């Protein structure tokens, strides 16, 4: 009997055989383990993403949701409230010229790479990407320097779940509480001493007299820190893993960095860190012979949709020349990730600099330790060796 449990360590390690069975045999699957439906075909996921009236985000988008977060962030609201939040936050992003971050981001990458010089082997995550992502976040959001390690540790814990209880454990909730307290202190400081950073801008953002309320500012800041650390860090780790496993692609990019943008898109399709997100049905819905009821939760398996041969030819082939339009690596519909521009720019610059220092590398471990998360997928350690 086939079983799909999104909290299972086996799914963390290699979800793709499970996804193929789901797509081919159980495209609308009830997971007893997770108490939700799982949609795995690209077309069904895109339909759900565009039909927010039926597939609502207002009860949370994490499979194991954090307390009191639903209804106050971009990812956990529906229009019209979502449109109001997105407009105010976009207004803050527009005031912060992201292109002005390009040179500081390059300097951050070069500084982080200094520790790798002369080393034959290193952990890409501990020794490079984690340092890079937190420092970029500090520069973009306006976080105070000095708390880099704690911010990363707490953000990574926040996205994890306990595979035994299929929920958040005490350590995950403690990390969330730490992060909200940290965010509150940063917001208070930025209101007293505003700067040209995103937290200053959206804590005071106003359109036609409308502003974010205190809960929205706090939880949006908390979510942006969590997403900035884990999403960007996971994105980088998975890209490095894909290149470590595909020598021809790696050599092409090291020789010609202009190919990086296309390779980034293919990496987001082929092996995205954003694997699964949740919705709640507002009405009874029939799909593939199954009747889903109003109030049921539904998992949209982006990682499965990105490998659907009904949408992408030879989906299990990593092809940096593919140009995979419409991939789900950043979600889609009204909830498409707002930070895509800065994420793409940061990863492109990071790998331009990384390949100058380490043009040839391969993976050391055959088996990787994966972050236990029902939503995200990325290795906890990625040991690389220079070729």
C-alpha positions, 0 to 999 in steps of 0.5 A: 500500500502506497503511503505519502507522509510529508513529515517522513525523513525518507521524503526529506531525503528523496521525495521524487519517487514518491512524487512520481507515484502521486502524479501517476496514480494518486493525483488527489491523495489523502494523507492519513499521516498529515490529515490533508490532501496532496496535489502533485500535478503541475496543472492542478497546483497552478489552478489552486494557486490561481483560485484563492477563493477556493484554496484559501491561505487564511488559515496558514501556509506552513503544513505545521503552522506557527502560532498566531501567524495566520492572517497577518502575513502575505503568505497567510492572507487572501485578497482583499487583505492580501492585496493591501498587505502586498501593496504596502510591502511592495511600496517599501521594497520600491523605496529601497533600490535593490540595484544599489545592493548589488555591490554590497552583496558582491563585497559580502560574497568576497568577504565570506569566501576569504575563509575558503582560500587554500582549503581543499575541502569545506562545508558550503553551508557553514563556511560560505552560504550561511555567512553570506545569506545572513549578511545579505539579510542584514544589509537588505532588511536593516538588521543590527550586526552581531547576531548573525549566528543566532538569527540563522539558527533560530530561522532554520529551527522555525521552518523545521517540524517534528517527524514523530508528532507531525507538528512544531516541537518546543524547540521550534516554538522557542525559536519563533518566540525568540525571533518575534522578540528580536524583530520587535526590538529591531522595529522599535529601534528603526522607528526611533532611528529610521534608516534606508532599509526595508524594515524602516520603510515598511514599518512606516509604509503608508498608501492613502493613509493606510498603514500596517498595524502592529501585529502585521509589522511584527509578524511580517518582519519575523516571516521575512527574516525566517524566509530570507534566511531559510529560503535564500540559504536553502536556494543556494545550498540546492543550487550548489548541490545540483552543480556539484552533481552535474559537472558539465553544467558546473564547468559551463557556468564557471567558464561563462557566468552569463549562463547563471540566470538560466541555470538558477531557474532550472535549479529552482525547477529541478530541485527547489528548496520550497517543496510543499505549502498548504491551503484550506478549502472554502467549499466542497471540491471534486478532483480526479474522482475524489471529493474534498470537503470544505475545511479540509487542508490541501498540500500543494507539492511544488516539488512534484509539479516541477517534475511533471512530464505533462508540463516539462519534457524530460523533467528528471534531467537537469538542463541549464539551457532549458529556460523552464518558464512557469516553474513553481520554485517561487510559488505562483498566483497571488502568493508568488514570492515577493523577494524573487528579485533580490533572491535571484540577484544575490544567488547570481552574484554569490556564484559569480564570486564562488566560481572565481575562487572554486571553479571545480568541486564535487560532493564528498558525502554520498548521503546528506543530512536533510533539514526535517521540514514538511515544507522546505528541503535543503541539506544541513551539511554540504561538504565539497572538495575542490577537484 
